[in-house]
Amino acid sequence: MTRPLQIAYSPCPNDTFVFDALAHGRVPQAPDLAVTFADIDLTNGMAERGEFDVLKVSYAVLPWVLQEYALLPCGGALGRGCGPLVLTRRQGTAADLAGRTIAVPSERSTAYLLFRLWAAAEVPGGVGEIVVLPFHEIMPAVRDGKVDAGLVIHEARFTYQNYGLVCLADMGEHWEHTTGLPIPLGAIIAKRSLGERTLRDLAAAVRTSVLMAWDDPEASRPYVLEHAQEMDPKVADQHIGLYVNEFTADLGEDGYAAVRGLLTRAAAEGLVPPLGRDALRFV
């Protein structure tokens, strides 16, 4: 009997929606999974240390882990109109961030890369100190004046007004305007040592799990809401609608172009190591 694959992904609605059928054994002939929940800043570190067979990580961490892990062509999060936001207490312009303190959820995140690429183009002289805070602390820190601005992701798109904050800039809008490509956010990776057959079986099972979730959204609802951290069900539905889309089922040509484009631009700015020529090839 083969052991279950050790997998870690976030408790966010898009991940639980995608993996519900697979995690609960409803995908025929799929590998068994042993699931651990961890926010993406933690799974990024797990990937760098080579922990777990399968992980949901930021695309930004790929240049450090692709020797040991392969990028799956499905299951991740890319999209349009779903990028990170820069929030402040009052409306202003990008120039107002020059020399200012910015809170970010991680320096090894796609959000951070998109922010740095935006700031390099839009903030004269660059921003000031970068402070890494847990995601849930960022909006209160901006509201309370502990930092000048905050970079937020995920459901904060729908809730930042509750903190009296305004959106200074949308990193996704900037990315889409300058590249025409979708925004690459989260990736599914698996250890190359699992072997080509297991990797192909896993990718097929993840894709089937996505399709099953679309076919019967109500089946995943208990799993989604159980782990949604008291999120309003309507917000959870918005979250899924934004982050689970055609690119989740298959990265496709535009998806791979977006990933390659982000990491190539980031490497040119010295933010990540350069990618090898075949680094994104699945098997």
SULDAMO-V43119 format. One line per field, one symbol per residue. ss: DSSP state (H for helix, E for strand, - for the rest). psi: psi as a letter, one per 30 degrees, with the letter a starting at -180 (. if undefined). A space follows every 50 residues. Layout:
ss=???
psi=???
This chain:
ss=----EEEEE---HHHHHHHHHHH---------EEEEE--HHHHHHHHH-- ---EEEEEHHHHHHH---EEE-----EEE-----EEEE-----HHHHE-- -EEE-----HHHHHHHHHHHHH----E--EEE--HHHHHHHHH-----EE EE---HHHHHHHH--EEEEEHHHHHHHHH---EEEEEEEEEHHH-HHHHH HHHHHHHHHHHHHHH-HHHHHHHHHH------HHHHHHHHHHH--HHHH- -HHHHHHHHHHHHHHHHH---------------
psi=kklkkjkkllgkeeeeeefeeefggfjkglkkkjkkkklfeeeeeeeffg kkekkklkfffeffffeflkkkglfajlakggllkjklflkalefffkgl kkklfkfhleeeeeeeeeeeffjkfllbkkkklkeffeeeeeeggflflk kllbffffffffgglljekjeeeeeeeffglljkdklklkkfffleeeee eeeeeeeeeeeeeeeiefefeeeefegghgkkeeeeeeeeeefjaefeek eleeeeeeeeeeeeeeefggfllkklegefkd.
